[in-house]
Each structure stands twice: as C-alpha cells, then as structure tokens.
C-alpha cells in the first residue's frame, strides 16, 4: 500500500468494473513542462488495495464519513507508515467507488477506522484529463423500449392505464474534465446526437369525480465503468430512469383516452472554462401533438409527464444530470353536455442540465439551466366558418375560379389545425377534389368544386365534429354557387 506520485502518460480507457488489485509506488521522473497528455498525481493520494483491506463500515457510518477497514494480521505497518495520515486523499473501488480526505485515524489489532470528509478531484490531480462517454460505451445502452397495458393506478371507480408507449431516449453524452496546477480548468459535457421520441396512449376511466396522483418508475438502469487516468482508477457510474407522472382532477364520470407524440433531435452542451460556465442547446422545434376524446364533465384537468433522466456519478457522487421531460396537459370546460364544448391541450419539451461540482472543484460554482424549448398547442375546435369561395358564378362542367375554403376556429377565433373537414354536394350534379381534408396550421380546409350541369343554385356543405363526435358550432356551413 503506497501513495501515488509521479508524472505519467494519460491512458484514458473504459473497461469493465474490476477490483483494483494493488497500490504500487510509482517511479519518479524528471519534471517536464505540463502538456495535455501528461498526468501528474498529487503526492498525498492513496488508492486502497481491496485485496488486503476490506471495507466493513455500516451504511450509517459511511453517511457520517467513517470508513472502517479490516486487514490481514500480517499487514501491520499500515498503522505506522503514515499512508492514512490526515489530509491524505483516499480512493476506493468498492461498489461505485469513493473519494475521501482523511481527518483522523484510530486502529485496533485487526481494524483501522478512518474519519473523513468528501474529497475532490482537485485533491487528486495536479494535472490530467478525464475523458469518458456516459452512455453507449462501457456503461449502459440508450433507452429504447415498448410498454403495454401498464396499470398505473387503480382505485374505487378510477383506473389509469398506460395502454401503449414507445420511448427512445438517446443521450450520448461525452465528458471531459481537465486539471492544471491542481485546479479544474475545463469541464465539458456535450451531446451531439441526442434524440427523444415518445408515442403513448393513456386511458383514464372514472365513475365519479376524483383526483389523480401517479408516479411510476417504468425503467431504471445503472452501469459502472473504470476510466484509468495514469494509475488512478476513476469510477464512472451512469444511472438512467424513466418516470411517468400523472396528476390532476376528474370532474365526473369519464372514459377518457388521449395520445401524445413527440420527436425532438437536439444537441446540447455545458462547459466550464477558467471560471465561467456556458451552455447551449440547438434543436428543431419540438413537435408535440395531443388529441383526446372530449371530457364531458366540467373541471377536468390532467397533466401527464414522461421524464427520462440521466445521472452521471464519479466515485458514487452525482456530478451531472440531464433531464428531458415531455410535459403534457389538457383541460376541459363544459357548460352543458351537448354544446359549448371546450378542450385545450399542450405539449412542452423542457430540457434541464444540472452540473454539481462538489466532488470536482473547490472553485467552480454549480450550473442549473432549464430551457422551455417549444410548445405545440392543440385547442378544441369550436366552430366552422366560410373563409372564402362562397357565392361564385360557375360554368357547367368547369371548376369554379377559386376553391371553397372552410376554416375551423376555437372560441377565440384562432385557427385550429388537424381537424377533419368533410365536404358534400347537397344540390346540383358537380364534383369535388376532396370530400374530406384535414385543416392546416391556420385552420383552413380548401376544396376545388367542379360546377354541375344542373340549372339554378348549387350547394356544398362543409362540416366538422369535436372530440365528442358532435357537430361543432356552425356545422354544417353551406357554400353556394350560381
């Protein structure tokens, strides 16, 4: 058991977790000016040899920073040669590893008790670079799973079921930590190929008014790997979780289902350089859509959040987390059961980056950044109106000079996209290019009308329904041509 001290070439690599077998004294070398590929370990660093010293502390002792080791009776010099002296930085490879700074020690014939505080990577490296990939190499794979018929909650008169869900969460984060002159000079995390796809169908069945609060961890994975920086083993643990969270109130008897689809490729980074934090995010607009059957009870408000999280730990302590939640909500406000129906839904992609430097540096402050990237809003159709093309004069067998255009709007008069508008000839013998078409981003639905050979006035009806299957206000609306 010897302390580490020397100037070494860096050997960054990721390998399967194994016991770091021995602690050999490193040969000294002639000092050279610092260069990027050189590792210099501080002289008071000790890697605990787990082949000779077994950590036997209880969880409560570890929480208090008390590390108790049993050792072979023949190994007694450890108590006398100063390796565990105060201010020594000790590194352990048990479990997810640990990095501690010695405050004091005591011993018996077969145990050593070391009182410690949390150490920092700055206590280990005078100079060096730690490079690793959090997901996809040596730790755990990206999330790509299907989930079907998962009962999230069941109670008297209330069932919340995740009927189906496909989730792909790819967060291939690359990390670099650089140390010069015993200080952290660069910390960077970059994801140049991040992607989050979600497609789910949720069903809520209730026989009465009820409140919903569901938190369900659908996926939880942890993997640990070792990055060798010189002769120092740096233990990297990546933990991913996928949580479904449903909250809200049901106004009365409901059998409600809705679907959510989101696709969002993006790049993101957080960088600490010479005392300054910077962060960036570059993504196309997060495309979210939500449709659902009409709630028939006043005061139904539901939020459903799908939250994939990646946490990165060094020696068992979190240094970074990345949260990319898809937040969805909808509300209904019903004056009566047949008219004045109103339904609004919203999909919001809200990435969060958190960097925690307690284990890394004495000087770098924490970073906590949240982006509300985009909001894809779906509002219930309230009425259908004639936008243009009414009262044209036609020639038998020819198309009218302009298409007829219906528009679907909400209560505020804003266009509602994604609503199917049906066209039907109700008098005359003409034809239409479309008998149904989905409204565009402005709520517009056009159709070209070939005037018939019948004499007199000819008419076409345009109609649309809400999620309840009922005609919206103004449906059908009638276009006339002469």
Secondary structure, DSSP 8 states (H G I E B T S, - for coil): --EEEEEEE----EEE-------------------TTEEEEEEEEEE--TTTEEE---HHHHHTTEEEEEE-TT--GGGTSSTT-TT-EEEE-STT-EEEEEEEEEE-SSEEEEEEEE--GGGTEEEEEEEEESBSSSSB--EEEEEEEEEEEEETTEEEEEEEEEEEEE---EEEEEEETTEEEEEEEEEEEEEEEEEEEEEEEESS-EEEEEEEEEEEEEEEEEEEETTEEEEEEEEEEEEEEEEEEE-SSEEEEEEEEEEEEEEEEEEEETTEEEEEEEE---EEEEEE----STTEEEEEEEEEEEEEEETTEEEEEEEEEEEEEEEE--SSSSSS--EEEEEEEEEEEEE--TTT-SS---EEEE---EEEEEE---EEEEEE-TTB---TTSB-SS-EEEEEE-TTS-B--S-EEEEEEEESS-EES-SEEE--TTSEEEE-EE--SSSS-EEEEEE-B-TTS-B-BT-SEEEEE-
